[in-house]
Amino acid sequence: MHTPLLRKLVLLVLGMFAFAFALVPLYDVFCDITGLNGKVELTAAEASEEQDLARLVDVSFTTHTQGQAPFKVKAATYQVTVTPGTLTEVNFTAENLSGEARIMQAIPSVSPGMAAKYLHKLACFCFDQQSMQARQKMSFTLRFYVDTELPNDIAELTLAYTLYDITDRNAAAYDALLNPAKHSRHSAAGKDYAQSIQAAVYQQIRGISHG
Amino acid sequence: MTSSTQQAALDQEHDHGHHGPATGIKRWLFTTNHKDIGSLYLLFSLLMFLIGGGMAMVIRAELFQPGLQLVDPHFFNQMTTVHGLIMVFGAVMPAFTGLANWMVPMMIGAPDMALPRMNNWSFWILPFAFLILLASLFMEGGGPAFGWTFYAPLSTTYSNDNTALFVFAVHIMGVSSIMGAINVIVTIVNMRAPGMTWMKLPLFVWTWLITAFLLIAVMPVLAGAVTMVLTDKYFGTSFFDAAGGGDPVMFQHIFWFFGHPEVYIMILPAFGVISTIVPTFSRKKLFGYASMVYATSSIALLSFIVWAHHMFTTGMPLAGELFFMYATMLISVPTGVKVFNWVATMWRGSISFEVPMLFAIAFIVLFTLGGFSGLMLAITPADFQYHDTYFVVAHFHYVLVTGAVFSIMAAAYYWLPKWTGYMYSETLAKWHFWLSLISVNILFFPMHFVGLAGMPRRIPDYALQFADFNALISIGGFAFGLSQLLFVAVVFKCIAGGQRAPAKVWDGAEGLEWEVASPAPYHTFSTPPEVK
């Protein structure tokens, strides 16, 4: 007597549980379309076919490190003034401040958030994980342009990079999973394997959110 | 049918009619009786109310004076977090589930809940959830300290290893309330007595039906959110971690998509209780029954499109802020309908002020006050000032303590004679009411002022200018806490004995539950009543 209704309600519960996870790609798609959260594409864009030489836009660059990430990244110029559609290059110098090899991931964010989808990057060190040897210095070139469609009320925007040390991200998780009693973050055994699953998981996640 | 099988059938019926509860602990462990399970829920919720209240006392003791006196800040954070979790998931929600278990079958003329074995499960997993949560407080590193809202990255990057215990506790609470909700829906849809049409349902049943749908819709989303926290923290996913392509702001969207309907889960059954009690003691029919049903449904539907008003300061575009501001304000229309209907029910009624009615009237006044401060918080530009201050704390304690908790107390006093068969001590109960009413306002009203003046919430210390008000608030807090011991005394005194209660305890009361004896027999409505 109760089974048909019960079945529907259980389906509803399972559906809502799935919906919670569906919110993750939905959120990304929504933000992609509307450009709401200042998230920038992590894939290379095509060069612009149009230019708007009558307009000037200030673009500033900032970087900051997340937690204890041992990196220093600095733009050669703090601010550039560009015309929409014109390809611009800015040099960045990066340094691994620690005495061991680390992997850096830079995550860009644009402020004001609404401007995010009008900033296109053709080349960026944030597109890839950067492996850096101990104390290694590297230089990167950012090639970008501002879309001619940029709303008129936006005259200046900031491109902010957050620098993450992702060397241990999945190694730590893997270690915790296998050796819950041990709190060492650097287990020699399994580290290679951990790094390989790290790379795989990482690629997958990036594929999901920015595919 | 042969005479022997007839006899067997008669025997069975005979047995069934006299089938009483098992004895000892087994009665409570194995029970599938809705009244037993209702009592278990209510007593469990009372216990959690006292434990969560004890944590509030620790918070108020620390905040009695500026500076750090009694507990260290990390422990203070655990207290605010676990106090919130326990009061929401351990006190208010199980209390309403307990009321639903006791009253819904009796109100619709059903013999029991539709799925009695699942009912047993949904209660008995609950103590384990809270055992896990409370045990985590005693582990190395302590319990959850990131607020009951467990925002990422506080709950992922910056939390301790015991976070898994918090996650599993929330999973179990979720499973429990989902099972409870399914049971309520199936009972109400399938087991109404003949003639009990939808628009004849008592309002408590209506509000619980809508609440159950809200629970089914959002508890799985909460389960999803805690699961994402779990995998982010322990299994290297990056749902909320920007380094891996995730977004911490998304946590808040998912959480509040659950969180806003959740606050209506805690208040809609309260509306049902008040809509039952006010007509009884006004000796009039409820004014605007149909509009009450539609208002409740509208509130439930609107609750799904207002979540981001908890997140105005996360940097939303103007259009989003305006949408969520107006959608939020829109909710005050159906809520206003309810408040005016209660007042109209009392209008020219011959009102008497028994304790359930006193709590109901206090609910109407003080819940409305909490609603008004909610409207103030809905104003986006003002919210930037109020966000994360004690003004917010004042707001949600007015709607949850003088709202939800007062309605639960009202319901307890209203139905206690039906449950136990005895009248409670009216004198003690009146003391409980007046002490609670006065102390709760000393406790929460000044929080509006310190909040508007800029005192942040969830901080164990504060600037000197807030000292006098905080001392006053703490005194109110201790008084309110002690007053609740009176409630415990009244309840257990009433269970132990007293003046016999008649079947129809209140002369103005209407409904099927008053047609059975007091105390309600172990089995009621084995033959469905005829509803005209």
Interface residues (C-beta under 8 A of the other chain):
Chain A: M1 H2 L5 L6 L9 V10 L12 V13 L14 G15 M16 F17 F19 A20 F21 L23 V24 Y27 D28 C31 T34 L36 N37 G38 K39 L42 Q66 G67 Q105 I107 S109 G113 M114 T162 Y164 I166 R169 N170 A172 A173 Y174 A176 L177 I197 Q198 V201 Y202 I205 R206 I208 S209 H210
Chain B: A114 L115 T157 I178 I182 I185 V186 V189 N190 I216 A217 V218 M219 P220 V221 A223 G224 A225 M228 Y234 F235 G236 T237 S238 F239 A242 A243 G244 G245 G246 D247 V249 M250 H253 I254 F257 G315 M316 P317 G320
